[in-house]
Amino acid sequence: MLTYLWRNRERPPLCGRAWVKNWGKRILLLPSLFGWSYRLARLRARGAEIGNGSLIAPAEVHGASKLSIGQNSFIGRVYIQAQSEVRIGSNVSINDGARLLTASHDVADPKWQPISKPIDIEDFAWIATSATILPGVRIGRGAVVGAGTVVARDVPPYAVATGNPAQVRENVRPKDLAYSPLHFLAVFTAWLGKPEALAGGHQNGGPH
């Protein structure tokens, strides 16, 4: 990741105002950058599969060996209960306070037996602040789950789900999505510039 940021860094004129401002931000955010790298290393050591460029905030993850994340995804301060597989695609954004729950109890069972089902979140999905994804749910490509929404059923690709229980509006988002949620983070803009300046190569290869 550090190599990627260095090679693709914004290069304002040496010692100019923009140069001083950029390097001030970069130095200030350097501890955060090392923090991201440390958390990724710990999760991978516990068995998680995490693609190049993905970043994870201080999340609470139970069952890391059943967690997989694609490339260039952002996972905020979330709670992930991975008693069954949690599969997160590429270019996904999951905001702070979201909860991904793969286990529950069968309310129709007289013995209230525990059950677990996987969660799948496909590429370019956005799970907003404090949303809850329940066992067995698939969030389709490019779908959005609004803040505070509780999702108990699949959300189709490019749809938007809001409310509790979730109400779904289909075919809301465009199908030609082409962005990385990481490029909106301060630690990235300090090196690469604002998102509108990141067209082309920065979008596809991802940090390494």
C-alpha positions in Angstrom: 0.0 0.0 0.0 2.8 2.4 0.9 4.5 1.7 -2.4 1.2 2.4 -4.3 0.7 5.7 -2.5 4.2 6.8 -3.1 4.2 5.9 -6.8 0.9 7.6 -7.5 1.3 10.6 -5.1 0.2 14.0 -6.1 3.2 16.1 -7.0 2.7 19.9 -6.5 5.6 22.3 -7.1 8.5 21.7 -4.7 8.3 23.8 -1.5 5.2 25.7 -2.7 2.1 26.1 -0.4 0.3 23.0 -1.8 3.5 21.0 -1.3 3.9 22.0 2.3 0.1 21.4 2.9 0.3 17.9 1.3 3.3 16.8 3.2 1.9 18.1 6.5 -1.2 15.9 6.0 0.9 12.9 5.0 3.1 13.1 8.0 0.1 13.7 10.3 -1.8 10.7 8.9 1.2 8.3 8.8 0.3 6.6 12.2 -3.2 5.9 10.8 -1.7 4.3 7.7 0.5 2.0 9.8 -2.6 1.2 11.9 -4.5 0.1 8.9 -1.6 -2.2 7.9 -1.3 -3.7 11.4 -5.0 -4.6 11.5 -4.9 -6.2 8.1 -1.9 -8.3 9.2 -3.6 -9.4 12.4 -6.8 -10.5 10.6 -4.9 -12.4 7.9 -2.9 -14.1 10.7 -6.3 -15.3 12.1 -7.3 -16.8 8.8 -9.2 -14.0 7.0 -8.8 -13.6 3.3 -8.4 -9.9 2.4 -7.6 -8.6 -1.1 -5.1 -6.0 -2.1 -6.0 -2.4 -1.1 -8.8 -3.1 1.3 -8.8 -1.3 4.6 -10.4 -2.2 7.9 -11.0 0.2 10.9 -10.8 -1.1 14.5 -13.7 -3.6 13.8 -14.9 -6.3 16.2 -14.6 -9.6 14.2 -15.6 -12.9 15.6 -14.6 -15.9 13.4 -12.0 -14.2 11.2 -11.2 -17.5 9.4 -14.7 -17.4 7.8 -14.3 -13.8 6.6 -13.2 -12.9 3.0 -13.0 -9.5 1.5 -12.2 -8.5 -2.1 -10.0 -5.6 -3.3 -10.3 -1.9 -2.5 -13.1 -2.3 0.1 -13.5 -0.1 3.2 -14.8 -1.7 6.4 -15.5 0.8 9.2 -15.9 0.3 13.0 -18.3 -2.6 12.5 -19.4 -5.8 14.3 -19.0 -9.0 12.3 -20.2 -12.3 13.7 -18.9 -14.9 11.3 -20.1 -18.2 12.7 -20.9 -18.9 9.1 -19.1 -17.4 6.0 -19.1 -13.7 5.5 -18.1 -12.9 1.9 -17.5 -9.3 1.0 -16.7 -8.3 -2.5 -14.5 -5.6 -4.0 -15.1 -1.8 -3.8 -17.6 -2.3 -1.0 -18.1 0.3 1.7 -19.4 -0.7 5.2 -19.8 2.3 7.5 -19.4 2.5 11.2 -21.9 0.8 13.5 -23.0 -1.8 10.9 -23.6 -5.3 12.2 -23.2 -8.5 10.1 -24.9 -11.4 12.0 -24.6 -14.9 10.6 -26.2 -16.7 13.6 -29.5 -16.7 15.4 -32.1 -19.2 16.8 -34.9 -21.0 15.0 -38.1 -19.5 16.6 -40.2 -22.3 15.0 -38.1 -25.0 16.8 -39.5 -26.1 20.3 -35.9 -26.5 21.4 -34.9 -23.0 20.1 -31.9 -24.5 18.3 -29.2 -22.2 17.0 -28.8 -21.7 13.2 -26.2 -20.1 11.1 -26.3 -18.9 7.5 -23.7 -17.1 5.4 -23.8 -13.4 4.3 -22.8 -12.3 0.9 -22.1 -8.6 0.0 -21.3 -8.2 -3.7 -19.0 -5.7 -5.4 -19.8 -1.9 -5.1 -22.4 -2.4 -2.3 -22.7 0.2 0.3 -23.9 -0.6 3.8 -24.6 2.7 5.6 -24.1 3.6 9.3 -25.7 1.3 11.9 -27.4 -1.0 9.4 -27.9 -4.6 10.4 -27.6 -7.6 8.0 -29.2 -10.8 9.3 -28.2 -14.4 8.6 -28.5 -15.8 5.0 -28.8 -12.4 3.3 -27.2 -11.5 0.0 -26.7 -7.8 -0.9 -26.5 -7.6 -4.6 -23.9 -5.7 -6.7 -24.1 -2.0 -6.3 -27.0 -2.2 -3.8 -27.3 0.3 -0.9 -28.5 -0.5 2.6 -29.6 2.8 4.3 -28.6 4.0 7.7 -30.2 2.0 10.5 -31.9 -0.4 8.1 -32.5 -4.0 9.2 -32.2 -6.5 6.3 -33.7 -10.0 6.7 -34.1 -10.7 2.9 -31.9 -10.5 -0.1 -31.5 -7.0 -1.7 -31.3 -7.1 -5.5 -28.4 -5.6 -7.5 -28.5 -1.8 -7.8 -31.4 -1.5 -5.4 -31.8 0.7 -2.3 -33.1 -0.8 1.0 -34.2 1.5 3.8 -36.2 1.2 7.0 -37.1 -1.4 9.6 -38.3 -3.7 8.2 -36.4 -2.9 5.0 -38.3 -1.5 2.0 -36.6 -2.1 -1.3 -36.6 0.2 -4.4 -35.1 -1.6 -7.4 -32.8 -0.4 -10.2 -31.9 2.9 -8.4 -28.2 2.9 -8.9 -26.4 3.0 -12.3 -24.9 -0.2 -13.6 -21.6 1.2 -14.8 -20.2 1.8 -11.3 -16.4 2.6 -11.4 -15.0 3.9 -8.2 -13.1 2.9 -5.1 -14.5 4.0 -1.7 -11.0 4.2 -0.4 -10.3 7.3 -2.5 -12.6 9.3 -0.4 -10.6 8.7 2.8 -8.3 11.4 4.2 -5.3 9.0 4.2 -5.7 8.5 0.5 -6.6 12.1 -0.6 -3.5 13.3 1.3 -1.4 11.4 -1.1 -3.4 11.1 -4.3 -5.6 14.2 -4.4 -9.3 14.5 -4.5 -11.4 11.7 -6.0 -12.3 13.6 -9.2 -8.6 13.7 -10.0 -8.2 9.9 -9.7 -9.6 8.8 -13.1 -7.9 6.1 -15.0 -5.2 3.9 -13.5 -5.9 4.6 -9.8 -9.4 3.2 -10.1 -8.5 -0.3 -11.2 -5.2 -1.6 -10.0 -5.7 -0.8 -6.3 -3.1 -0.3 -3.6 -0.6 -3.2 -2.9 
